[in-house]
Amino acid sequence: MLNGRKHKKSGKMKRTYRYFACDFETTVYEGQTNTEVWLSGCGELFTDDLHVYGSIGELYKYFTSLNCHIIAYFHNLKFDGAFWIDFLLTKLKYEQAYQKLPGGKVKFVDDKDMRSKSFKYSISDRGQWYQIIIKYRKHYIILRDSLKLLPFALSDIAKSFKTKHQKLTMEYKGFRYAGCEVTDEEREYFKNDIYVLKEGLEFMFEQDHTKLTIGSCCLDEYKNILKRSTKLCALEYDELFPNLYDHGFPCVDHKYANIGEWVRRSYKGGWCYLVRGKENKVHENGYTLDVNSLYPSVMHSSSGNAYPIGLPTYWHGDFIPEQAKTETRYFFVRIRTRFYLKKGYLPFIQIKNNALYRGTEALETSDIFDPKDGQYYSHVCGNPVTVELTLTQTDYYLILEHYDLVDFQIIDGFYFHSMIGIFDEYIDKYKEIKMNSKGAVRTLAKLFLNNLYGKMATSTDSSFKVAYLKEPDEFGRQTVAYYPIEEHDKRPGYIPCGSAITSYAREFTIRAAQKNYYGPDRDGFIYSDTDSLHINLPLEEIKGVPLHHTEFNHWAVESKWDRGIYVRQKTYLEHITEKDIRYDGERGIYESEVCDYLDVKCAGMPQRCKDLFVESMKEDRVYDESRSEEEKAFLYENQVPIVRTINDFKRGLKIPGKLLPKRMPGGVVLMDTYYEMR
């Protein structure tokens, strides 16, 4: 049990906390110009104690009355926290616990230096909310984002963790206000949400996973396993993974301040690619294959992949040292070149932070595309267009296979000692749990398998946002706004490993796609997103892709579809006819679950919009008077159903149901708007 246990903070002071799961319901009605909390509540972990109030102020009064340190979790602090910041600034008039520095900089003070009735918060410059810390008298009330620890919707927590309580539904819209009358149904819905979150948190805490984020829990667990490791017992974590940002660049005349900055240029995400010429066409009779735990697969020794460790050796010049190419080394190289995709090969080079290229595009050439005349140009002002690329060893060799390089030059590089199996004990532990468990235990194992790799790539960027009050409106009300402060003082991950992991993962997917690519006009590979392949070939004709429903470094046959259309990256629709397929061609095994549904994937499109589009494709619909006016206009014409087809899933599609956050006095309101596919 965590309640009453001691929690160590920053290695300097010990506090005893009580833990709570919390929630808000906030006003949503037509024409509103301000917002407020009309229902608030909390449930203390590992107790049956649950409180429901009619305002944010009553909940805060309850917290302060306990006269103890508190950690209270809200599931999506980005939303609920906006009401807290507004409440603290405009209603309680608490001061922000920061110091103003020269040059417009701001620094939040340490916890111990906070004054009573002050607060601080952790909000990244990209709008990620982590926690709010309030000092009241001698106690701290810490509001945390449970979404960072349990990265699921509440409905998914209820299903995946098989909680005793399940997510209910309620009508959000309607004129309400702080202290208004609350129906029994509304109260039960609200309490149920708190119970679901409470059960999910209790399970995590029982496993002693209490860090701020799931990634931090994974790293903490890995470090603990490393300490007990029989294979790596002679090496400390900091020996394996030193902070490369603390090591200056070995060449004085250089644009990089340290080794970490140089290596980070090689870090890229997953390979997401739609074959040019296959977009916006209906493809038939295909399969979707997913890698079984892609990142754990390539991290495990069963993949044969070796990973860089320790401090590197630097070289400068147009060559790769022989020592760097040995089996016990892993190198990173910086090149300057022009490149052209070889015939019959798939592209994967991306160039980010360069106005001449689209950062998300898998480039076929380094030549510059001019949209005015639709032509590519290899020279600008008489000079050849060359690009500078920092590459992992894995990417370097793959580029040599897929591209012709012109005006090629190696500038410099680093090589590291490498080891196979440095993650095995961690991965084996959670793989076994996943394979032999169900419900919450299995879900937790999946979280720990899939979230360690990201901590290896953590940067030093700790830029954050600071709240301020805008000028009063005509009614004297003020809205909270935020401005960014740039900062780079966070402890980074070990970027050589982070970069190598994602590089190995890209290679695994690209090579599988390449073996089944026969050009834009023939059946075969169509689309990939990081750990998936979409191929319209019979299973027995899919080449070089090991199939198994659970084994690492294998592909599971996720589903079979009879029709699919692919618009762009992360935007496609498939009509699924079978799922959970178990296939073994050698033994003649084929098992599956027959089904009939539309799988809609579209980056940025809310689930509500996806459901509405699927509804619009059904022929046997009747007029539904309860729909909003916008939904009725999308679904019907003169009360007669509009029946869409797969071909309507294309750019320009406009669907109601997207919620856009709008700041106003009191907090944030999610305003109804349209999603438009561009």
Secondary structure, DSSP 8 states (H G I E B T S, - for coil): --TT-EEEETTTEEEEEEEEEEEEEE-B-TT-S---EEEEEEEETTSS-EEEESSHHHHHHHHHHT-SEEEEEES-HHHHHHHHHHIIIIIS--EE-EEE-GGG-EEE--GGG--TTEEEEEEBTTS-EEEEEEEETTEEEEEEEGGGTS-S-HHHHHHHTT-SS--------B---TT----HHHHHHHHHHHHHHHHHHHHHHHTT--SSSHHHHHHHHHHHHHHH-SSSTT--HHHHS--GGGSB-S-SS-S-SBHHHHHHTT-----EEE-TT-TTSEEEEEEEEEETTHHHHHHSGGGT--EEEEEEEEEESSS--GGGGSTTEEEEEEEEEEEEE-TT----B---S-TTS-TT--BSBSSEEETTTTEEESEETTEE--EEEEEEHHHHHHHHHHEEEEEEEEEEEEEEEEES-TTHHHHHHHHHHHHT--HHHHHHHHHHHHSHHHHHT--S---EEEEEE----TTS---EEEEEE----S----HHHHHHHHHHHHHHHHHHHHTT---TTSSSEEEEESSEEEE-S-GGG--S--B-SS-TTSEEEEEEEEEEEEEETTEEEEEEEEEEEEEETTTTEEEEEEEEEEEEEETT--HHHHHHHHHHT-SS----TTS-HHHHHHHEETTEE----GGG-STT-EEEEEEEEEEETTEEEEEEEEEE--
